[in-house]
Amino acid sequence: MDFNQALKHKKEILQSLGELRDFSDSEIMIFPFKAEDFQRYMDEYRKNPKKCNDQSCIKFSTDNKYMVYRICEDQLLNCR
């Protein structure tokens, strides 16, 4: 999906989670879809998570394709 579709999908996920988000130690984020781009962005995220947001992933995508992920302390889950 392109960035706007990923952003819409993220909003839908957040809406469906509702108040459950307040009790979760996870975050819903947009990441580049392509494996190499994903890895470069994940490396940057691990260095400084507070610096990364939905907009910052755009510069890491070489094909304008994105996925929505749920990031937890110990795992990364794809939200299809």
MOPAC internal coordinates of N, CA, C and O (Angstrom, degrees):
PM7 1SCF
backbone

  N    0.0000 0     0.00 0     0.00 0    0    0    0
  C    1.4438 1     0.00 0     0.00 0    1    0    0
  C    1.5214 1   108.58 1     0.00 0    2    1    0
  O    1.2310 1   120.49 1   -27.69 1    3    2    1
  N    1.3180 1   116.66 1   152.31 1    3    2    1
  C    1.4589 1   119.21 1   176.98 1    5    3    2
  C    1.5339 1   109.12 1   -79.29 1    6    5    3
  O    1.2310 1   120.47 1    -2.30 1    7    6    5
  N    1.3318 1   116.71 1   177.70 1    7    6    5
  C    1.4534 1   120.22 1  -173.39 1    9    7    6
  C    1.5323 1   112.32 1   -62.23 1   10    9    7
  O    1.2310 1   119.98 1   137.13 1   11   10    9
  N    1.3077 1   117.64 1   -42.87 1   11   10    9
  C    1.4694 1   120.22 1  -179.40 1   13   11   10
  C    1.5312 1   111.92 1   -64.45 1   14   13   11
  O    1.2310 1   120.31 1   142.14 1   15   14   13
  N    1.3188 1   117.02 1   -37.86 1   15   14   13
  C    1.4637 1   120.54 1   176.51 1   17   15   14
  C    1.5297 1   110.12 1   -66.23 1   18   17   15
  O    1.2310 1   120.61 1   138.63 1   19   18   17
  N    1.3298 1   116.43 1   -41.37 1   19   18   17
  C    1.4690 1   120.39 1   178.84 1   21   19   18
  C    1.5276 1   110.51 1   -63.89 1   22   21   19
  O    1.2310 1   120.42 1   139.39 1   23   22   21
  N    1.3172 1   116.80 1   -40.61 1   23   22   21
  C    1.4646 1   121.19 1   179.01 1   25   23   22
  C    1.5338 1   110.15 1   -63.58 1   26   25   23
  O    1.2310 1   120.61 1   137.63 1   27   26   25
  N    1.3194 1   116.44 1   -42.37 1   27   26   25
  C    1.4656 1   120.91 1   177.84 1   29   27   26
  C    1.5341 1   110.42 1   -63.81 1   30   29   27
  O    1.2310 1   120.83 1   137.07 1   31   30   29
  N    1.3275 1   116.02 1   -42.93 1   31   30   29
  C    1.4649 1   120.38 1   179.16 1   33   31   30
  C    1.5291 1   110.72 1   -62.82 1   34   33   31
  O    1.2310 1   120.32 1   138.86 1   35   34   33
  N    1.3260 1   116.99 1   -41.14 1   35   34   33
  C    1.4616 1   120.94 1   178.10 1   37   35   34
  C    1.5294 1   110.21 1   -61.17 1   38   37   35
  O    1.2310 1   120.39 1   135.61 1   39   38   37
  N    1.3217 1   116.86 1   -44.39 1   39   38   37
  C    1.4682 1   120.58 1   179.55 1   41   39   38
  C    1.5226 1   111.08 1   -61.83 1   42   41   39
  O    1.2310 1   120.34 1   140.52 1   43   42   41
  N    1.3284 1   116.95 1   -39.48 1   43   42   41
  C    1.4627 1   121.04 1   177.92 1   45   43   42
  C    1.5275 1   110.58 1   -63.93 1   46   45   43
  O    1.2310 1   120.36 1   138.12 1   47   46   45
  N    1.3206 1   116.92 1   -41.88 1   47   46   45
  C    1.4681 1   121.28 1   178.62 1   49   47   46
  C    1.5241 1   109.73 1   -63.07 1   50   49   47
  O    1.2310 1   120.54 1   132.92 1   51   50   49
  N    1.3214 1   116.58 1   -47.08 1   51   50   49
  C    1.4612 1   120.43 1  -178.91 1   53   51   50
  C    1.5311 1   111.13 1   -62.68 1   54   53   51
  O    1.2310 1   120.64 1   140.80 1   55   54   53
  N    1.3271 1   116.37 1   -39.20 1   55   54   53
  C    1.4669 1   120.07 1   177.67 1   57   55   54
  C    1.5252 1   110.73 1   -63.32 1   58   57   55
  O    1.2310 1   120.72 1   136.42 1   59   58   57
  N    1.3222 1   116.23 1   -43.58 1   59   58   57
  C    1.4630 1   119.20 1  -177.90 1   61   59   58
  C    1.5263 1   111.62 1   -69.22 1   62   61   59
  O    1.2310 1   119.98 1   151.91 1   63   62   61
  N    1.3298 1   117.64 1   -28.09 1   63   62   61
  C    1.4671 1   120.20 1   177.53 1   65   63   62
  C    1.5225 1   111.63 1   -74.91 1   66   65   63
  O    1.2310 1   120.75 1   149.34 1   67   66   65
  N    1.3191 1   116.18 1   -30.66 1   67   66   65
  C    1.4561 1   121.22 1   177.96 1   69   67   66
  C    1.5103 1   113.48 1    51.85 1   70   69   67
  O    1.2310 1   120.67 1    52.51 1   71   70   69
  N    1.3040 1   116.33 1  -127.49 1   71   70   69
  C    1.4573 1   122.27 1  -176.38 1   73   71   70
  C    1.5193 1   113.05 1   -71.18 1   74   73   71
  O    1.2310 1   119.61 1   163.57 1   75   74   73
  N    1.3024 1   118.34 1   -16.43 1   75   74   73
  C    1.4607 1   120.59 1   178.63 1   77   75   74
  C    1.5280 1   111.93 1   -60.02 1   78   77   75
  O    1.2310 1   120.21 1   152.48 1   79   78   77
  N    1.3238 1   117.21 1   -27.52 1   79   78   77
  C    1.4664 1   121.10 1   179.52 1   81   79   78
  C    1.5168 1   111.59 1   -58.90 1   82   81   79
  O    1.2310 1   120.05 1   147.31 1   83   82   81
  N    1.3268 1   117.52 1   -32.69 1   83   82   81
  C    1.4587 1   121.07 1  -177.18 1   85   83   82
  C    1.5252 1   112.46 1   -66.45 1   86   85   83
  O    1.2310 1   120.04 1   158.27 1   87   86   85
  N    1.3180 1   117.53 1   -21.73 1   87   86   85
  C    1.4566 1   121.47 1  -176.32 1   89   87   86
  C    1.5241 1   112.98 1  -105.07 1   90   89   87
  O    1.2310 1   120.18 1  -175.53 1   91   90   89
  N    1.3014 1   117.27 1     4.47 1   91   90   89
  C    1.4562 1   121.26 1  -174.23 1   93   91   90
  C    1.5243 1   111.63 1  -102.12 1   94   93   91
  O    1.2310 1   120.95 1   -35.21 1   95   94   93
  N    1.3177 1   115.79 1   144.79 1   95   94   93
  C    1.4587 1   121.36 1   174.01 1   97   95   94
  C    1.5197 1   110.17 1   -97.27 1   98   97   95
  O    1.2310 1   120.56 1  -147.61 1   99   98   97
  N    1.3033 1   116.54 1    32.39 1   99   98   97
  C    1.4551 1   120.63 1  -179.51 1  101   99   98
  C    1.5201 1   109.88 1  -124.02 1  102  101   99
  O    1.2310 1   121.71 1   -12.77 1  103  102  101
  N    1.3177 1   114.34 1   167.23 1  103  102  101
  C    1.4505 1   120.86 1   179.96 1  105  103  102
  C    1.5222 1   108.58 1  -135.24 1  106  105  103
  O    1.2310 1   120.27 1   -38.01 1  107  106  105
  N    1.3185 1   117.09 1   141.99 1  107  106  105
  C    1.4625 1   122.31 1   176.37 1  109  107  106
  C    1.5237 1   107.07 1   -98.12 1  110  109  107
  O    1.2310 1   120.84 1   -56.63 1  111  110  109
  N    1.3351 1   115.99 1   123.37 1  111  110  109
  C    1.4687 1   120.29 1  -177.23 1  113  111  110
  C    1.5246 1   111.09 1  -138.48 1  114  113  111
  O    1.2310 1   121.66 1   -19.55 1  115  114  113
  N    1.3089 1   114.44 1   160.45 1  115  114  113
  C    1.4591 1   121.77 1   175.69 1  117  115  114
  C    1.5271 1   107.85 1   -98.83 1  118  117  115
  O    1.2310 1   121.24 1   -46.78 1  119  118  117
  N    1.3343 1   115.23 1   133.22 1  119  118  117
  C    1.4633 1   122.06 1   178.42 1  121  119  118
  C    1.5241 1   109.22 1  -128.91 1  122  121  119
  O    1.2310 1   120.01 1   -25.51 1  123  122  121
  N    1.3309 1   117.59 1   154.49 1  123  122  121
  C    1.4622 1   119.49 1   173.51 1  125  123  122
  C    1.5294 1   110.51 1   -59.91 1  126  125  123
  O    1.2310 1   120.59 1   -34.39 1  127  126  125
  N    1.3101 1   116.48 1   145.61 1  127  126  125
  C    1.4576 1   122.27 1  -177.02 1  129  127  126
  C    1.5246 1   112.57 1   -79.06 1  130  129  127
  O    1.2310 1   120.41 1   135.05 1  131  130  129
  N    1.3117 1   116.82 1   -44.95 1  131  130  129
  C    1.4699 1   122.34 1  -176.49 1  133  131  130
  C    1.5321 1   110.00 1   -61.50 1  134  133  131
  O    1.2310 1   120.31 1   -45.97 1  135  134  133
  N    1.3227 1   117.02 1   134.03 1  135  134  133
  C    1.4654 1   122.49 1  -172.83 1  137  135  134
  C    1.5286 1   113.17 1   -54.42 1  138  137  135
  O    1.2310 1   119.86 1   134.77 1  139  138  137
  N    1.3070 1   117.87 1   -45.23 1  139  138  137
  C    1.4610 1   120.75 1  -178.67 1  141  139  138
  C    1.5290 1   111.23 1   -66.16 1  142  141  139
  O    1.2310 1   120.78 1   138.23 1  143  142  141
  N    1.3154 1   116.11 1   -41.77 1  143  142  141
  C    1.4645 1   121.20 1   178.96 1  145  143  142
  C    1.5284 1   110.04 1   -66.57 1  146  145  143
  O    1.2310 1   121.13 1   137.46 1  147  146  145
  N    1.3320 1   115.44 1   -42.54 1  147  146  145
  C    1.4583 1   121.23 1   178.26 1  149  147  146
  C    1.5275 1   110.05 1   -57.38 1  150  149  147
  O    1.2310 1   120.64 1   133.58 1  151  150  149
  N    1.3357 1   116.38 1   -46.42 1  151  150  149
  C    1.4598 1   120.30 1  -177.50 1  153  151  150
  C    1.5244 1   111.80 1   -64.77 1  154  153  151
  O    1.2310 1   120.26 1   138.41 1  155  154  153
  N    1.3246 1   117.11 1   -41.59 1  155  154  153
  C    1.4725 1   119.89 1   177.94 1  157  155  154
  C    1.5248 1   110.43 1   -61.89 1  158  157  155
  O    1.2310 1   120.45 1   137.58 1  159  158  157
  N    1.3389 1   116.74 1   -42.42 1  159  158  157
  C    1.4564 1   119.87 1   179.89 1  161  159  158
  C    1.5273 1   110.97 1   -69.63 1  162  161  159
  O    1.2310 1   120.12 1   140.59 1  163  162  161
  N    1.3209 1   117.38 1   -39.41 1  163  162  161
  C    1.4575 1   120.93 1   178.57 1  165  163  162
  C    1.5336 1   110.46 1   -63.13 1  166  165  163
  O    1.2310 1   120.06 1   141.13 1  167  166  165
  N    1.3229 1   117.48 1   -38.87 1  167  166  165
  C    1.4662 1   121.02 1   176.05 1  169  167  166
  C    1.5237 1   110.43 1   -59.93 1  170  169  167
  O    1.2310 1   120.86 1   136.69 1  171  170  169
  N    1.3172 1   115.97 1   -43.31 1  171  170  169
  C    1.4688 1   120.92 1   178.59 1  173  171  170
  C    1.5301 1   110.31 1   -66.25 1  174  173  171
  O    1.2310 1   120.72 1   138.24 1  175  174  173
  N    1.3178 1   116.23 1   -41.76 1  175  174  173
  C    1.4627 1   121.33 1   179.50 1  177  175  174
  C    1.5349 1   110.56 1   -60.48 1  178  177  175
  O    1.2310 1   120.56 1   135.87 1  179  178  177
  N    1.3075 1   116.54 1   -44.13 1  179  178  177
  C    1.4737 1   120.33 1  -178.73 1  181  179  178
  C    1.5300 1   111.70 1   -64.95 1  182  181  179
  O    1.2310 1   120.20 1   149.01 1  183  182  181
  N    1.3212 1   117.23 1   -30.99 1  183  182  181
  C    1.4622 1   120.32 1   177.98 1  185  183  182
  C    1.5266 1   111.20 1   -67.79 1  186  185  183
  O    1.2310 1   121.01 1   136.37 1  187  186  185
  N    1.3410 1   115.67 1   -43.63 1  187  186  185
  C    1.4567 1   119.79 1  -175.14 1  189  187  186
  C    1.5393 1   109.92 1  -154.08 1  190  189  187
  O    1.2310 1   119.80 1   -96.18 1  191  190  189
  N    1.3299 1   117.98 1    83.82 1  191  190  189
  C    1.4663 1   120.82 1  -176.75 1  193  191  190
  C    1.5274 1   114.05 1   -58.00 1  194  193  191
  O    1.2310 1   119.83 1   145.34 1  195  194  193
  N    1.3119 1   117.94 1   -34.66 1  195  194  193
  C    1.4722 1   120.39 1  -178.19 1  197  195  194
  C    1.5263 1   112.15 1   -67.54 1  198  197  195
  O    1.2310 1   120.22 1   158.36 1  199  198  197
  N    1.3088 1   117.19 1   -21.64 1  199  198  197
  C    1.4611 1   122.18 1  -179.80 1  201  199  198
  C    1.5421 1   111.33 1   -79.77 1  202  201  199
  O    1.2310 1   120.78 1   160.05 1  203  202  201
  N    1.3192 1   116.11 1   -19.95 1  203  202  201
  C    1.4614 1   120.67 1  -175.52 1  205  203  202
  C    1.5241 1   111.31 1   -95.68 1  206  205  203
  O    1.2310 1   121.48 1   -43.65 1  207  206  205
  N    1.3164 1   114.76 1   136.35 1  207  206  205
  C    1.4625 1   121.95 1   175.73 1  209  207  206
  C    1.5205 1   108.42 1  -147.26 1  210  209  207
  O    1.2310 1   120.38 1     1.32 1  211  210  209
  N    1.3085 1   116.89 1  -178.68 1  211  210  209
  C    1.4659 1   119.75 1  -177.42 1  213  211  210
  C    1.5264 1   112.15 1   -56.45 1  214  213  211
  O    1.2310 1   120.15 1   137.61 1  215  214  213
  N    1.3049 1   117.32 1   -42.39 1  215  214  213
  C    1.4580 1   120.82 1  -178.00 1  217  215  214
  C    1.5323 1   112.33 1   -67.95 1  218  217  215
  O    1.2310 1   120.55 1   146.11 1  219  218  217
  N    1.3255 1   116.55 1   -33.89 1  219  218  217
  C    1.4630 1   118.87 1  -176.47 1  221  219  218
  C    1.5208 1   112.69 1   -68.88 1  222  221  219
  O    1.2310 1   119.72 1   158.40 1  223  222  221
  N    1.3266 1   118.14 1   -21.60 1  223  222  221
  C    1.4643 1   119.48 1  -179.44 1  225  223  222
  C    1.5273 1   112.08 1   -73.54 1  226  225  223
  O    1.2310 1   120.04 1   160.61 1  227  226  225
  N    1.3140 1   117.53 1   -19.39 1  227  226  225
  C    1.4660 1   121.12 1  -177.12 1  229  227  226
  C    1.5208 1   111.32 1   -58.23 1  230  229  227
  O    1.2310 1   120.32 1   137.67 1  231  230  229
  N    1.3255 1   117.00 1   -42.33 1  231  230  229
  C    1.4761 1   119.21 1  -176.72 1  233  231  230
  C    1.5295 1   112.76 1   -70.51 1  234  233  231
  O    1.2310 1   119.69 1   169.84 1  235  234  233
  N    1.3301 1   118.19 1   -10.16 1  235  234  233
  C    1.4559 1   121.16 1   179.58 1  237  235  234
  C    1.5279 1   112.91 1   -94.78 1  238  237  235
  O    1.2310 1   120.11 1   165.12 1  239  238  237
  N    1.3203 1   117.39 1   -14.88 1  239  238  237
  C    1.4627 1   120.96 1  -178.19 1  241  239  238
  C    1.5232 1   111.07 1   -86.11 1  242  241  239
  O    1.2310 1   120.94 1   -54.04 1  243  242  241
  N    1.3223 1   115.80 1   125.96 1  243  242  241
  C    1.4682 1   119.95 1   178.97 1  245  243  242
  C    1.5292 1   112.14 1   -94.31 1  246  245  243
  O    1.2310 1   120.18 1   172.18 1  247  246  245
  N    1.3456 1   117.26 1    -7.82 1  247  246  245
  C    1.4683 1   119.65 1  -178.21 1  249  247  246
  C    1.5308 1   113.61 1  -129.68 1  250  249  247
  O    1.2310 1   120.00 1  -170.67 1  251  250  249
  N    1.3363 1   117.61 1     9.33 1  251  250  249
  C    1.4646 1   122.73 1   179.41 1  253  251  250
  C    1.5274 1   112.51 1    57.70 1  254  253  251
  O    1.2310 1   120.78 1  -143.34 1  255  254  253
  N    1.3287 1   116.11 1    36.66 1  255  254  253
  C    1.4684 1   121.45 1   176.06 1  257  255  254
  C    1.5247 1   107.45 1  -119.58 1  258  257  255
  O    1.2310 1   121.28 1   -41.11 1  259  258  257
  N    1.3373 1   115.15 1   138.89 1  259  258  257
  C    1.4647 1   120.52 1  -173.78 1  261  259  258
  C    1.5208 1   110.61 1  -140.04 1  262  261  259
  O    1.2310 1   121.56 1   -19.39 1  263  262  261
  N    1.3387 1   114.62 1   160.61 1  263  262  261
  C    1.4561 1   122.90 1   174.27 1  265  263  262
  C    1.5224 1   107.94 1  -134.79 1  266  265  263
  O    1.2310 1   121.22 1   -22.86 1  267  266  265
  N    1.3231 1   115.27 1   157.14 1  267  266  265
  C    1.4611 1   120.78 1   177.81 1  269  267  266
  C    1.5251 1   107.55 1  -102.40 1  270  269  267
  O    1.2310 1   121.36 1   -48.15 1  271  270  269
  N    1.3349 1   115.00 1   131.85 1  271  270  269
  C    1.4604 1   120.88 1  -177.53 1  273  271  270
  C    1.5169 1   110.50 1  -126.45 1  274  273  271
  O    1.2310 1   121.77 1   -27.90 1  275  274  273
  N    1.3294 1   114.22 1   152.10 1  275  274  273
  C    1.4533 1   120.82 1   171.18 1  277  275  274
  C    1.5181 1   106.31 1  -105.12 1  278  277  275
  O    1.2310 1   120.74 1   -57.89 1  279  278  277
  N    1.3139 1   116.18 1   122.11 1  279  278  277
  C    1.4535 1   121.48 1  -179.00 1  281  279  278
  C    1.5201 1   108.48 1  -103.00 1  282  281  279
  O    1.2310 1   121.32 1   -55.62 1  283  282  281
  N    1.3235 1   115.08 1   124.38 1  283  282  281
  C    1.4627 1   122.27 1   174.62 1  285  283  282
  C    1.5218 1   107.29 1  -115.34 1  286  285  283
  O    1.2310 1   120.50 1    -8.19 1  287  286  285
  N    1.3155 1   116.65 1   171.81 1  287  286  285
  C    1.4537 1   120.04 1   179.53 1  289  287  286
  C    1.5241 1   112.17 1   -57.29 1  290  289  287
  O    1.2310 1   119.93 1   140.66 1  291  290  289
  N    1.3143 1   117.74 1   -39.34 1  291  290  289
  C    1.4596 1   120.33 1  -172.54 1  293  291  290
  C    1.5351 1   115.01 1  -113.44 1  294  293  291
  O    1.2310 1   119.98 1  -177.77 1  295  294  293
  N    1.3338 1   117.65 1     2.23 1  295  294  293
  C    1.4462 1   118.39 1  -179.27 1  297  295  294
  C    1.5264 1   112.76 1  -158.63 1  298  297  295
  O    1.2310 1   121.52 1   -13.35 1  299  298  297
  N    1.3041 1   114.70 1   166.65 1  299  298  297
  C    1.4534 1   123.08 1   178.48 1  301  299  298
  C    1.5224 1   107.20 1  -127.99 1  302  301  299
  O    1.2310 1   119.74 1   -58.07 1  303  302  301
  N    1.3252 1   118.11 1   121.93 1  303  302  301
  C    1.4552 1   121.92 1  -176.91 1  305  303  302
  C    1.5210 1   111.03 1  -118.50 1  306  305  303
  O    1.2310 1   120.89 1   -45.44 1  307  306  305
  N    1.3236 1   115.90 1   134.56 1  307  306  305
  C    1.4510 1   121.50 1   177.95 1  309  307  306
  C    1.5199 1   109.36 1   -79.83 1  310  309  307
  O    1.2310 1   120.22 1   -50.42 1  311  310  309
  N    1.3349 1   117.18 1   129.58 1  311  310  309
  C    1.4727 1   122.27 1   179.91 1  313  311  310
  C    1.5201 1   109.03 1  -102.99 1  314  313  311
  O    1.2310 1   120.06 1   -93.57 1  315  314  313
  N    1.3027 1   117.48 1    86.43 1  315  314  313
  C    1.4704 1   120.45 1  -179.21 1  317  315  314
  C    1.4997 1   111.37 1   -85.44 1  318  317  315
  O    1.2310 1   120.10 1   180.00 1  319  318  317

